[in-house]
Amino acid sequence: MTTEVTSFTGAGPHPAASVRRITDDLLQRVEDKLASFLTAERDRYAAMDERALAAVDALTDLVTSGGKRVRPTFCITGYLAAGGDAGDPGIVAAAAGLEMLHVSALIHDDILDNSAQRRGKPTIHTLYGDLHDSHGWRGESRRFGEGIGILIGNLALVYSQELVCQAPPAVLAEWHRLCSEVNIGQCLDVCAAAEFSADPELSRLVALIKSGRYTIHRPLVMGANAASRPDLAAAYVEYGEAVGEAFQLRDDLLDAFGDSTETGKPTGLDFTQHKMTLLLGWAMQRDTHIRTLMTEPGHTPEEVRRRLEDTEVPKDVERHIADLVEQGRAAIADAPIDPQWRQELADMAVRAAYRTN
């Protein structure tokens, strides 16, 4: 099994090209680890039942459908910057586990958001719902599709735990915090959408717990701990939380104003699902009609976009992203790591916030 992955480290010129090479080498080992793991699972279920095989294949298709591997990259970079041994298979297993957890979260997110597309392809629950319809099976096709989607998402979660169990034991405490936080953050996100009240503080908390810590802060600290450098935790936490919030805010802007052909998923889902992002929270405080516009029947995402632009909140969010990037870069300016890795982390802050290579 092979997959083409868009490396988060980028491919352009860099004064420390060796830093990129060693990171990319480890990321390729992560791909190989995921491929061999899923191939072994497919072989295990091949003789059991075609339905079991189809579930593994659906998961494999999503894992291999492309992605920036942001969480593995931060984990590996945190590890290498801390002086970790690039030949240790344990860090590869930890990074692979992080990617598998992310895939689990994507599958469940798509169900919660009622999204029909992920990475330019139908989502797993949509595929199974269509399968139900095409065969004329009993019961509700939507319920069937979402049920199978939940189970395949759970399968990815189990696989992520199995992979991380092969990592250095020092990563486990941070891993368990990460797993619990991403679920708590999701609960807060769903509740905030249901309540639909303008509460920027809650929106920032959700962004921090659901995305910031999960995407950058805790993967970095997992890497440092794997390298036996817990002394780096404070700098990595400050950097990770600032850059992680910027990363989530960019997602919010892409959902509101992005191009689905570039993002690989439908835009405007935050509007239709009443997600209380910081963007919407700030905008609703300035223009109360936005709440009415989003909740009344017949509104279009384009109407909401125009109203948001009128508030000039998107510009404020862009400024906030820029401030967060600078906070992150400052947090590791004096960190006790090699200057090349310090520069790499500074560059990664920009790439995470602006989705540049």
Order of alpha helices (4+ residues) and beta strands (2+ residues): alpha-alpha-alpha-alpha-beta-beta-alpha-alpha-alpha-alpha-alpha-alpha-alpha-alpha-alpha-alpha-alpha-alpha-alpha
